Amino acid sequence: MARKKIIAGNWKMNMTPSEAVELVNTLKPLVATDDADVVFCVPAIDLIPVIEAAKGSNIQVGAENMYFEEKGAYTGEISPNMLTDIGVKYVILGHSERREYFAETSETVNKKMLKAFEHGITPIMCCGETLTQREQGVTMDFIRQQVKIGFLGITAEQAKRAVIAYEPIWAIGTGKTATTEQAQEVCKGIRDCIAEIYDEATAEAIRIQYGGSVNAATAADLFSQPDIDGGLVGGAALKPDFGKIVNWK
């Protein structure tokens, strides 16, 4: 069975609630398709207005982060049940910016992965290497480690529903994009790693996105690769061009 593409926008720390509603209303007709799952991952304060604005459309809404406890003395954090209560379907976990600026580790990402599945939220787990790691030839060693730790304790049935986003850190917001060959090679390596952890059926089912300066010009080439099942899109997700990325065919 062919995997359905999943194209997600990561808004990062952009858009006030009123700006967010305006953007959703602009993008709604532009991202309408049955060929791909379309997800807007938005800042926490925008979740409720965006879910409201997206009603009746094909847009599903995701959070940009989530904590691994149900409730408690964790000032500033958001729990999985807070997300499910308002209708959030997806959550980005382990984005390189969170790993770099907020000291997230593969171990904390794993705790969040387990908790997301417990609550029926689909995780979009990010992995990717720095420029130094690529130049040193350890890209796949590093990414395999991120994937193996991230998926610790996750069942095969859960893994089939997960999304992995490969984002080379050197290509995020830099305007540099991995070549199509580089992106496909790593996404295939991730699929092979999932096959090792679980089995071929799980590896065939899991969806693997590419992220890192994806735009309307590069989308078609990237998304037509056998192991790239869509994209996690940053800056371009905040513009009408996102419609061209979603309707890349």
C-alpha positions as CSV (number, residue, x, y, z in Angstrom):
1,M,0.0,0.0,0.0
2,A,1.4,3.4,-1.0
3,R,2.1,5.7,1.9
4,K,0.1,8.9,2.0
5,K,2.3,12.0,1.9
6,I,2.3,14.2,5.0
7,I,3.2,17.8,4.6
8,A,3.4,19.8,7.8
9,G,4.2,23.4,8.4
10,N,6.3,24.3,11.4
11,W,5.5,27.9,12.3
12,K,8.2,28.1,15.0
13,M,7.9,31.3,17.1
14,N,5.9,33.2,14.5
15,M,2.3,34.5,14.3
16,T,0.2,36.1,17.0
17,P,-3.3,34.6,17.4
18,S,-4.9,37.2,15.2
19,E,-2.2,36.8,12.5
20,A,-2.6,33.0,12.7
21,V,-6.3,33.1,12.0
22,E,-5.7,35.4,9.0
23,L,-3.0,33.0,7.7
24,V,-5.2,30.0,8.0
25,N,-8.0,31.7,6.2
26,T,-5.5,32.6,3.4
27,L,-4.1,29.1,3.1
28,K,-7.3,27.1,3.5
29,P,-8.3,27.1,-0.2
30,L,-4.6,26.8,-1.3
31,V,-3.9,23.6,0.7
32,A,-7.1,21.8,-0.1
33,T,-6.2,18.3,-1.3
34,D,-7.0,14.6,-0.7
35,D,-3.6,13.5,-1.9
36,A,-1.7,14.4,1.3
37,D,-2.3,14.9,5.0
38,V,-1.8,18.6,5.7
39,V,-0.7,19.6,9.2
40,F,-0.2,23.1,10.7
41,C,2.1,22.9,13.8
42,V,1.7,26.2,15.5
43,P,2.8,28.0,18.8
44,A,0.8,26.9,21.8
45,I,-1.1,30.2,22.1
46,D,-2.3,29.9,18.5
47,L,-3.6,26.3,18.9
48,I,-7.2,27.1,19.9
49,P,-7.8,29.9,17.3
50,V,-6.1,27.9,14.5
51,I,-8.2,24.8,15.3
52,E,-11.3,27.0,15.2
53,A,-10.3,28.7,11.9
54,A,-9.4,25.3,10.3
55,K,-12.8,23.7,11.0
56,G,-14.4,22.2,7.9
57,S,-11.1,22.1,6.0
58,N,-8.6,19.4,5.5
59,I,-6.1,21.1,7.8
60,Q,-5.1,19.1,10.9
61,V,-3.4,20.9,13.8
62,G,-0.3,20.0,15.6
63,A,1.7,21.4,18.6
64,E,5.4,22.3,18.4
65,N,6.3,20.6,21.7
66,M,4.8,18.8,24.6
67,Y,5.9,17.7,28.1
68,F,6.1,14.0,29.2
69,E,4.1,14.4,32.4
70,E,0.3,14.5,32.7
71,K,0.3,17.5,35.1
72,G,2.2,19.0,37.9
73,A,4.8,21.6,38.9
74,Y,6.3,22.2,35.5
75,T,5.9,25.9,35.0
76,G,5.5,26.9,31.3
77,E,5.0,23.3,30.0
78,I,2.0,21.9,28.2
79,S,0.7,18.4,28.9
80,P,-0.6,15.8,26.3
81,N,-4.2,15.9,27.8
82,M,-4.2,19.7,27.3
83,L,-3.5,19.1,23.6
84,T,-6.0,16.3,23.1
85,D,-8.7,18.2,24.9
86,I,-8.7,20.9,22.2
87,G,-8.3,18.5,19.3
88,V,-4.6,18.5,18.6
89,K,-3.6,15.5,16.4
90,Y,0.2,15.9,16.0
91,V,3.2,17.1,17.9
92,I,6.7,17.9,16.8
93,L,9.2,16.3,19.1
94,G,13.0,16.8,19.3
95,H,13.4,19.6,16.7
96,S,17.0,20.5,16.4
97,E,16.3,24.0,17.7
98,R,14.8,22.5,20.9
99,R,17.8,20.1,21.2
100,E,20.2,23.0,20.7
101,Y,18.6,25.9,22.6
102,F,16.6,24.0,25.3
103,A,18.9,21.1,26.1
104,E,16.6,18.4,24.9
105,T,18.2,15.0,24.5
106,S,17.2,11.8,22.7
107,E,16.2,10.4,26.1
108,T,13.7,13.2,26.8
109,V,12.4,12.9,23.3
110,N,11.8,9.2,23.9
111,K,9.8,10.0,27.0
112,K,7.7,12.5,25.0
113,M,7.2,9.9,22.2
114,L,5.9,7.3,24.7
115,K,3.6,9.9,26.2
116,A,2.3,11.1,22.9
117,F,1.3,7.5,21.8
118,E,-0.3,6.9,25.2
119,H,-2.6,9.8,24.4
120,G,-3.2,9.1,20.7
121,I,-1.2,12.0,19.5
122,T,1.0,11.3,16.4
123,P,4.6,12.4,17.0
124,I,6.7,14.0,14.3
125,M,10.1,13.1,15.6
126,C,13.0,15.1,14.2
127,C,16.5,14.0,13.6
128,G,19.4,15.4,11.7
129,E,23.1,16.1,11.6
130,T,25.3,19.2,11.9
131,L,27.6,20.3,9.0
132,T,30.6,19.1,11.0
133,Q,29.0,15.6,11.5
134,R,28.3,15.4,7.7
135,E,31.9,16.5,6.9
136,Q,33.2,13.9,9.3
137,G,31.2,11.2,7.6
138,V,29.2,10.2,10.7
139,T,25.7,11.4,9.5
140,M,24.1,7.9,9.6
141,D,25.8,6.9,12.8
142,F,24.4,10.0,14.5
143,I,20.9,9.7,13.0
144,R,20.6,6.0,13.8
145,Q,21.4,6.8,17.4
146,Q,18.7,9.5,17.5
147,V,16.2,7.1,16.0
148,K,17.1,4.1,18.1
149,I,16.9,6.0,21.4
150,G,13.8,8.0,20.3
151,F,11.9,4.8,19.5
152,L,12.9,2.8,22.6
153,G,9.9,1.1,24.1
154,I,7.7,2.1,21.2
155,T,5.7,-0.9,19.8
156,A,5.7,-1.8,16.1
157,E,2.1,-0.9,15.8
158,Q,2.8,2.5,17.3
159,A,5.9,3.0,15.1
160,K,3.8,2.4,12.0
161,R,1.7,5.5,12.9
162,A,4.7,7.7,13.7
163,V,6.3,10.3,11.5
164,I,10.0,10.9,11.3
165,A,11.3,14.2,10.0
166,Y,14.9,14.2,8.7
167,E,16.2,17.7,8.9
168,P,19.9,18.3,8.3
169,I,20.7,21.1,10.8
170,W,22.9,22.8,8.3
171,A,19.9,23.3,5.9
172,I,17.4,24.7,8.4
173,G,16.7,28.3,7.6
174,T,20.0,28.7,5.8
175,G,18.6,28.6,2.3
176,K,20.8,25.5,1.7
177,T,18.9,22.4,0.9
178,A,20.4,18.9,0.9
179,T,20.5,17.6,-2.6
180,T,17.7,15.3,-3.6
181,E,20.2,12.4,-3.5
182,Q,21.5,13.3,0.0
183,A,17.9,13.6,1.3
184,Q,16.8,10.3,-0.2
185,E,19.9,8.5,1.0
186,V,19.4,9.5,4.6
187,C,15.6,8.9,4.5
188,K,16.3,5.4,3.1
189,G,18.9,4.9,5.9
190,I,16.3,5.8,8.5
191,R,13.8,3.3,6.9
192,D,16.5,0.6,7.0
193,C,17.1,1.5,10.7
194,I,13.4,1.1,11.5
195,A,13.4,-2.3,9.7
196,E,16.3,-3.4,11.9
197,I,14.5,-2.3,15.1
198,Y,11.2,-3.8,14.0
199,D,10.6,-5.4,10.7
200,E,10.1,-4.7,7.0
201,A,6.3,-4.1,7.4
202,T,6.9,-1.4,10.0
203,A,9.6,0.2,7.9
204,E,7.3,0.2,4.9
205,A,4.4,1.8,6.9
206,I,6.3,4.6,8.7
207,R,6.3,8.0,7.0
208,I,9.6,9.9,6.7
209,Q,9.6,13.6,5.8
210,Y,12.4,15.8,4.7
211,G,12.8,19.2,6.2
212,G,15.3,22.0,5.7
213,S,14.6,25.0,3.4
214,V,11.9,23.1,1.5
215,N,10.1,25.5,-0.9
216,A,7.8,25.4,-4.0
217,A,10.8,25.0,-6.3
218,T,12.4,21.9,-4.5
219,A,9.2,20.1,-3.3
220,A,8.3,18.1,-6.4
221,D,11.8,16.7,-6.8
222,L,12.1,15.8,-3.1
223,F,8.7,14.3,-2.6
224,S,8.9,12.1,-5.7
225,Q,11.8,10.1,-4.1
226,P,10.8,6.6,-3.0
227,D,11.6,7.1,0.7
228,I,10.5,10.8,1.2
229,D,6.9,10.9,2.2
230,G,6.5,14.7,2.4
231,G,8.1,17.6,4.2
232,L,8.3,19.5,7.5
233,V,8.3,23.0,6.1
234,G,9.6,26.1,8.0
235,G,9.5,29.6,6.6
236,A,7.6,28.7,3.4
237,A,4.7,27.4,5.5
238,L,4.0,31.0,6.5
239,K,3.4,32.1,2.9
240,P,0.8,31.4,0.2
241,D,3.6,29.4,-1.5
242,F,2.8,26.6,1.0
243,G,-0.2,25.8,-1.2
244,K,2.2,25.0,-4.1
245,I,4.3,22.8,-1.8
246,V,1.2,20.9,-0.7
247,N,-0.1,20.5,-4.3
248,W,3.4,19.7,-5.6
249,K,2.3,17.2,-8.2
